[in-house]
Every structure is written in structure tokens, then in C-alpha cells.
Amino acid sequence: MVHDRRGQIGFALKKVWRAALVIFVLRCLAAALIGTIPPVLLNSLSTAMEVLVFLFVAIFFHRLYLLGNEEYRYDKGIYIRFLTMLVILNFAFYALSIVQTSFAQSSGQIPGSIIFVGFVVLVITIVLWCRFLVIFPATAIGQKRSLGWAWALTKNYGWAIFGGWFLFFLLYLPFGLLATGGYFALDLPLQPALDLDWRLALILFYSAFLNVLMTGAAAVYASSVYRQLMIAKGHDIPAS
């Protein structure tokens, strides 16, 4: 167990560094395999492996923040439940995007209607994400909770949670733009080639590190929301 906050931060940064290295290596391997494997298959394999890494990072940070666990031993049940909830929510968001696209195609040249429907879909997506957010920290510490439970726990707090997410987005934005802008400023290819030069490798690693760090920070935010709501509603935070 890591009880000292400074010790937790140092330990977490080590995990971020290692995970970023793994993501960086995966992306370099994917770049090296361009042209040898069908693009769809290559992208699917690369994405699936990265998702597993990001899942581990998210679960690790949830548990470190809520339980102070120094070491997280792989638990297949937690992984499956966590991934299942993530898939369910992303499927809902995907369904909403299909509705938006279908409406845009059927409405023809009516920009006002398209903008309105797009705004409604965006609001629904934000509401769903903010109201179901707490399912992830609860699942990470071994609790078998439902989406209905998450909806009830976040009742009357949806927009407050969104406010925190918006501030988080503003914090991430300049660092994300730095990674994207690096490709254009250095006139580098957006799709890495086999012969990576040091500039592209540096940007790839920076991007990987930033993605992992932001995943951890998002998990900490979600965990803090979960803890505060559990306390506010008189519930104890169960130990795993």
C-alpha cells in the first residue's frame, strides 16, 4: 500500500512512463508493418492492443486513488466488466452518431436542422457520459454495479460533473495541439513510415506519454467524483 501522497505520485509516474513506452513501441511496430499487413487488420490489432494498455492504466489509477494499492494484480473479472461497460457506452454513442448522420443525409440542404440535431446529440452524449461516469471507478475496485446505480448516484450532479470535464478538456487542449501541430510544423507525415527519424519518434513518444497521462488524470477525476458522491449520499467506499 502507498499511504504517502508524494509516494503515490512518484509511483504513478513510473507506471505512466512504462505504459507510454509500451504504446510508443506498439505504434512504431505498426508503422514498421505498414504495407505488409492489410491496413484494416493492422489498425484493428494496433487499436485493440492499445485499448488493453489504456484499460490497465485507467484501472490502476482508479485503484491507486481510491484504495492506495501499490501493486495491482491482474483480475480478469474486473477487466471484463470494465471493458463491457466501456463497450456499452461507446455503442450508445455510436448509435447516436448514426442517427445524426442518417438525419443529415435525409434532410438534404437544411443546415439549421442539421446543426440542431447535432447539438441535441452532443448534449445527450455529454449527459450520458457524465451520469454513467462513476461506473468505472466502482468497477475498478471490484464492485459489481449497474448503469442504473450509476444514474441514480449522479442524480442532480450531471452538469457539475460536466463542468469538471470541461476544465479538464481546457487543460489538455494546448498539450494536444502541441502534438498535432508538431507534425505540420516539422512537415512530417501524419502516417509514420518505416524509416522513423528522431523528430517523428519524439512526437510519437510525446503523444503516447500525453495519452497515458491524460487517461490516468481522467481516471483520478472520475474516482474523485465517485468518492465525493458516495460520501455525500452517506455510502461507504468498499475495499476491494
N, C-alpha and C positions, 0 to 999 in steps of 0.2 A: 504494500500500500504506500502511496505517495501522499503524505499529510501536509508537507510544506508546499505553499503555493509556488514559490520560486522553483522548487524541485519539480513540481508538476509541469511548469512551463518549459524548463530545460529538457525534461523527458519527452514532452510533446514535440518539441522542435526536432529532436533526434528522429522521432517517428516520421515527421513531415519530410525531413531530409532524405530518409531512406525510401519513403514512398515516392518522392519526387524522382529519385534515381531510377526506381523501377519503371515509372511512367515514361521517363526520358528514354530508357533503354527500349521499352516497347515501341515507342514512336520511331526511334532510329531503326529498329528491326523492320517495322512496317515500311519505312522509307526504302530500306535495302531490298525489300521483297517486291517493290513496285515493278510490274512487268513480268513477274514470274508466277504470280497468283492472280486469278480474276479479281478485279477491283472490289466487287460486291462482297466476295468471300473474305478478302483481305481486310476490308473495312469492318465487316461483321466480327471477325476474330479479334482484331485490334480493339474495337469498342467493347466487346464482351470482357476481355482481359482487363481493360482499364476500369470498367464498372466494378469488377471484383475488388480491385485495389482501392477504389474510392469508397466502396462499401465498408471495407476493413477500416479505412481512415475514419469514416463517419461513426461507426460503432465504437471504435477505440476512444474517440473524443467524447462521445456521449457517456461512456462508462467512466472515463477519467474525471470528467466534470461532476457527475452525479455520485459516483461510488469511490472515486480516488484509486481505482485499480491501476497498479503499476504495470502489471502484465495482463494481457487479455488472451486467454486460451480460446482457440477456435471452437465455436459452438455451432454445429450445423443447423440446429433448430432456430437459433437467433438469426443466422444468415438467411435462411429460407423465409422466415416470417418477415424480416426486414425487406428483403427483395420483393416478396409478394405484395406488401403494402406499396412499395415504390412502383411496381408494375401496374397495380390497380389505379393509382392516382395518375400515372402517365398515360394509361389507356383512356381515362376520363378526359384528360387534357387533349389527347389526340382526337377523340371523338368530337370534342368541341371545335377543334381546328377543321375537321372535316365538314361540320355543319357550316362554319364560317365560309369555307372555300366553296361549298355547294351553293350557298346563298349568293356569293359574289358572282358565280358563273351563271346563275339563273336570273339574277336581277339586271344583267346587261350593263348599260352605262348609266347607272344611278349612283353616283359617288356618295351622296348623302346617306342612302340606305346602307351601303357597304360599310361606311365609317361607323354608323350607329351600331350595326350588328357586330362589327369588330370590337367596338367599345364594350358592348354587353358581354361578349365572350371573354374579353380581358378581365372585366370585373368579376365574372363568375369564376374564372381561373384563379384570380387572386383570393377570392373568398374561400374557395375550396382548399387551396394550399394553406392559407393561414389557419383555417378551422381544423384541418387534419394534421397540422404540423407536429403536434405533441405525440402522435402515434409512434414516431421514430425513436425519440429518446426512451419512451416506455418499452418499446420492443427491444431496444439495445440492451437494457438492463434485465431482460428476461421476462418481462410482463406480457401476458397474452391478452392484449386489449383489442377492442373492435373500433372500427371507424365511428360507430355511433357513440362510443365512450369518448373519443377524441372530440367529436362535435359538441357533446354536452359539456365537456370540461372547458372548452374555449368559448362557450356562450357569452355574449356581451364583450368579448375581448378581441374579436376578429380584426377590427381596424387598428387597435393598439398594436397588435402583432404585426400588421402590415406596416405601420409606422417604423417599427424596428427594422423590418426587412428593407424598407426604402432607404433608411440611413445606411444600412449595410451595403446596399447597391451603390450609393453615392461614394462610399469608402472604396469599393472595389473598382469603380469605373476608371479612375485615372491609371491605375496599375494595369487594368485590362487593355486600355487604349495604348499603353506603352508597348505591350507585347504585340498587338496588332500593327501599330504604327511602325514598329521596328522592321517588319517585312518590307513595307513600302519605302521607308526612309533609306534603307540599305539596298533597295532594289533587289530583294531576294525573292525566290519563287515561293508562292503560297503552298505548293505541294513539294515537300522535301525530295530531293533527288538522292541517288545512291552516294554520290561524292559530296558529303556534307562538308562545308567549310566551317571554320571556327565561329564565324558570326551567326550562321544559321543554327549551329549546335548550341550556342549560348542562348539564343532566343528560345529554342525548343526547351532547354532546361529551365529557363526563367518561366516560361509558360507552364511547364509541368509543376514547378515549385509553387507558383501562384495558384494553380488549380487545386493542388493538395492543401495548401494553407487556407484557402477560402472555404474548402469543404470542411476542414476542421473548425474554422471560425463559425460557419453556418451551423454546425452540429452543436457547438458551445451555446450559440444563441438559442437554438431550439431547446436545448437542455435547460437553459436558464428560464425560458418561458414555462416549460413543463414544471420545474421546481416551484416557481412563483405561484402558478395556478393551483398546484397541489396544496401548497401551504395556505393560499388564500381561501380555498374551499374546505380546509380542515382535514386534508388527507395526509397520511404519512407516505414518504417516498420509500418503497420497499427495497430491501437489499437483495441483490441477485443471489 
